[in-house]
Amino acid sequence: EVVPDGREIRASFREGVGLRGRVVDSAGKPIRASISVRAPEYSYTHAFCDAEGHFVVAALPGVPSHVEASAQVGTVEWKANRAGVVPGPDEIELVVRAVTK
């Protein structure tokens, strides 16, 4: 980028890594869930699962992250949490459980 006074400014960006996975219930049935990913010094990132429970979150820092899946199926709320997930090439599986209030 060149600024108005003619000085050149260079910036470099580190390419992030992705996180992919699948959300299922305890019987192994896919769940369409909302996915939230939180990493240190990084804002929340959200994604949604497809009909088969698969999700992809791109451009994350390659540090341990907290991943949460949540879904509302009828009147039942489902959740799963996993801390320490390091984004990379391996797919993770989140098993949601019914939340009782």
Secondary structure, DSSP 8 states (H G I E B T S, - for coil): -B-TTS-B--------EEEEEEEE-TTS-B---EEEEEETTEEEEEEE--TTSEEEEEEE-SS-EEEEEEEEETTEEEEEEEEEE--SSSEEEEE-EE---
